[in-house]
Amino acid sequence: MSGGLFYHLGRKVAPGVRKARWLWGSMTATDSELVRLEHDVGVDLACQAREQLQLDADPEVAEAVRAVGMRLAEKVANKQRSFRFEMFAADEPNAFALPGGFVFVSRPIVMLSEGNRDELAFVLGHEMGHIISGHAIERIVANSAVSMASRATAVRGPLAGWLRRVGVQFLETAYSRDHELEADRLGVRLLASAGYDPQASVRLLGRLAELKAASAPNDLGEYFSTHPTFEMRIRSIRQYLQRR
């Protein structure tokens, strides 16, 4: 799949972001302005997330995550978007995305890829899909107490304070089923554009399905238990790849 046929991810602000234009205090804000303001909000939220998490500074694994993530980021059409990838210590596999391009992944979810960078690319691409499609900012706006009268100059502080109150556990829960499946499709398209094997997504989810069947119900943690079933995700991805 050539880059020219790529989905133009990020070229237009997603509907969820457009619906939340009130947040920026202007119905006439350009897409460039919205991307910049979303990033400003993400900076504050990421700072608050780092305060609540124990970051994992293992240089080898962190560099692998960063390298795969930046290779994916190079294929995002809207070059005004930037991405940053960080790893945190946790007992369970987990990951979450913040507006403005901040992706956090736990060491256990990285280890599930068993050193396969194609599979790691799917994990990161899925979270990037939530950012590019507007899911990340839409969910935070919908669940925060930010007033509809807020303006861009006043939004950053209130959202950071909101995350301090609710905790990063909120960010680690799943989106709606439709949003999760959409992020899967966007992630697959993104990793294929970056030269990774899109079938790696099916292999990873298939292996996780086998692990789940052979273990206790919550052994894979809340991250996967709150997502659509592995079987549903695999079926959706296969249908998408067949159409492509």
C-alpha positions in Angstrom: 0.0 0.0 0.0 1.7 3.2 -1.1 1.9 6.3 0.9 0.0 8.1 -1.8 -3.0 5.9 -1.2 -2.8 6.5 2.5 -5.9 7.6 4.3 -4.7 11.2 4.7 -4.9 10.7 8.4 -4.9 13.9 10.2 -5.4 16.1 7.1 -8.8 17.0 8.3 -9.9 17.4 11.9 -12.2 14.5 12.9 -15.9 15.0 13.4 -15.5 14.6 17.2 -13.1 17.5 17.3 -15.3 19.6 15.1 -18.2 18.9 17.4 -16.1 20.1 20.3 -15.2 23.4 18.7 -16.9 25.3 21.5 -14.0 24.3 23.6 -11.8 26.6 21.7 -14.3 29.4 21.8 -14.5 29.9 18.1 -16.6 28.3 15.4 -14.3 29.8 12.8 -11.0 28.3 14.0 -8.9 26.7 11.3 -7.9 23.1 11.4 -4.3 24.2 12.0 -5.4 26.3 15.0 -7.4 23.4 16.4 -4.4 21.0 16.0 -2.1 23.4 17.8 -4.6 24.0 20.6 -5.2 20.3 21.0 -1.4 19.9 21.4 -1.3 22.6 24.0 -4.0 20.8 26.0 -2.1 17.5 25.6 1.1 19.0 26.9 -0.6 19.8 30.2 -2.4 16.5 30.4 0.8 14.6 29.7 2.6 16.4 32.5 -0.1 15.4 34.9 0.0 11.8 33.6 3.7 11.6 34.3 3.2 12.8 37.8 0.8 9.9 38.4 2.8 7.2 36.6 6.2 5.6 37.2 7.9 6.0 33.9 10.0 3.1 32.7 13.4 4.4 31.5 14.8 1.1 30.2 16.8 2.6 27.3 16.7 -0.4 25.0 12.9 -1.0 25.1 12.1 2.7 25.2 14.2 3.3 22.1 12.4 0.5 20.3 9.0 2.0 21.2 10.2 5.5 20.1 11.7 4.2 16.8 8.6 2.3 15.8 6.4 5.2 16.8 8.3 7.8 14.9 8.3 5.6 11.8 4.5 5.5 12.0 4.4 9.3 12.7 6.3 10.0 9.5 3.3 8.7 7.5 0.7 10.9 9.1 -0.4 13.3 6.4 -0.9 16.4 8.5 2.7 17.4 9.3 1.5 19.9 11.9 0.7 16.9 14.1 3.6 15.7 16.3 3.8 12.5 18.4 5.7 11.4 21.5 5.9 7.9 22.8 6.6 7.1 26.4 6.8 3.8 28.4 5.6 3.4 32.0 6.0 0.7 34.6 2.9 -1.4 35.4 1.9 -4.9 36.3 -0.7 -5.2 33.5 -0.6 -4.5 29.8 -2.0 -1.0 29.2 -1.8 1.9 26.9 -3.5 5.2 26.4 -3.5 8.2 24.1 -3.7 11.9 25.0 -4.8 14.7 22.6 -2.0 16.4 20.8 0.0 13.2 20.0 1.1 11.8 23.4 1.0 8.0 23.6 1.8 6.1 26.8 2.4 2.3 26.8 3.2 0.0 29.7 6.1 -2.5 29.5 3.8 -5.5 29.7 1.9 -4.5 26.6 5.2 -4.0 24.8 6.4 -7.4 25.9 3.2 -9.0 24.4 4.6 -8.2 21.0 7.5 -10.6 21.8 10.1 -8.3 20.1 8.1 -8.2 16.9 8.1 -4.6 15.6 5.2 -5.2 13.3 3.1 -6.2 16.2 4.4 -3.3 18.3 3.5 -1.0 15.4 -0.1 -2.2 15.6 -0.3 -1.4 19.3 1.1 2.1 18.8 -0.9 2.7 15.6 -4.1 1.8 17.4 -3.5 4.5 20.0 -2.4 7.0 17.3 -5.7 6.2 15.6 -7.6 7.4 18.7 -5.7 10.7 18.5 -6.0 11.3 14.8 -9.6 10.4 14.6 -10.4 12.8 17.5 -11.5 10.1 19.9 -9.0 11.3 22.6 -10.0 14.9 22.7 -13.7 14.1 22.3 -13.7 11.6 25.3 -11.9 14.1 27.5 -14.1 17.0 26.6 -17.2 14.8 27.1 -16.1 13.6 30.5 -14.5 16.6 32.0 -16.2 19.5 33.8 -14.8 22.2 31.4 -17.4 24.9 31.0 -18.9 25.5 27.5 -17.9 29.1 28.0 -14.2 28.2 28.2 -11.8 29.7 25.9 -8.5 28.3 24.6 -6.5 30.5 27.0 -8.4 29.1 30.0 -8.8 25.4 29.0 -5.4 24.0 29.7 -5.4 24.5 33.5 -8.9 23.1 34.1 -8.3 19.9 32.1 -5.0 19.2 33.9 -6.9 19.7 37.2 -9.6 17.4 36.0 -7.1 14.7 35.2 -5.5 15.2 38.6 -8.9 14.5 40.2 -10.1 11.5 38.1 -6.6 9.9 37.8 -5.0 8.2 34.8 -7.1 5.1 35.4 -9.8 6.9 33.4 -7.5 7.1 30.4 -6.8 3.4 30.5 -10.4 2.3 30.0 -11.7 1.5 26.6 -13.6 3.8 24.2 -16.9 2.8 22.7 -16.9 -0.4 20.6 -17.1 1.6 17.3 -14.3 3.9 18.3 -12.1 0.9 19.2 -12.7 -0.9 16.0 -12.1 2.4 14.0 -8.8 2.8 15.8 -7.9 -0.7 14.8 -8.6 0.0 11.2 -6.7 3.3 11.3 -3.8 1.6 13.1 -3.6 -1.1 10.5 -3.6 1.3 7.6 -1.0 3.4 9.3 1.4 0.5 9.9 0.9 -0.7 6.4 1.8 2.7 5.0 4.9 2.7 7.2 6.0 -0.6 5.7 5.0 -2.9 8.5 3.1 -6.1 7.9 -0.7 -5.4 8.5 -1.3 -9.1 9.1 0.7 -8.6 12.3 -2.4 -7.1 13.9 -4.3 -10.4 13.3 -1.4 -12.5 14.6 -1.1 -10.5 17.8 -4.8 -10.5 18.5 -5.0 -14.2 17.7 -2.2 -15.0 20.2 -3.9 -12.9 22.8 -7.2 -14.7 22.2 -5.4 -18.0 22.9 -3.8 -16.6 26.0 -7.2 -15.4 27.3 -8.8 -18.8 26.6 -6.1 -20.6 28.5 -6.0 -18.3 31.5 -8.2 -16.8 34.2 -10.7 -14.1 33.0 -8.7 -11.1 34.1 -5.2 -12.3 33.6 -4.7 -9.9 30.6 -5.8 -7.0 32.7 -8.5 -4.4 32.4 -7.2 -2.9 29.1 -8.2 -5.9 27.0 -11.2 -6.9 29.1 -12.9 -3.6 28.4 -12.1 -3.6 24.6 -14.3 -5.5 22.1 -13.5 -9.2 22.0 -10.4 -10.4 20.2 -12.6 -12.4 17.8 -14.6 -9.3 16.9 -11.5 -7.2 16.4 -9.9 -9.9 14.2 -13.0 -10.2 12.1 -13.2 -6.4 11.6 -9.6 -6.2 10.6 -9.8 -9.1 8.2 -12.9 -7.5 6.5 -11.1 -4.2 6.3 -8.0 -5.8 4.7 -10.1 -7.7 2.2 -11.7 -4.5 1.1 -8.3 -2.9 0.7 
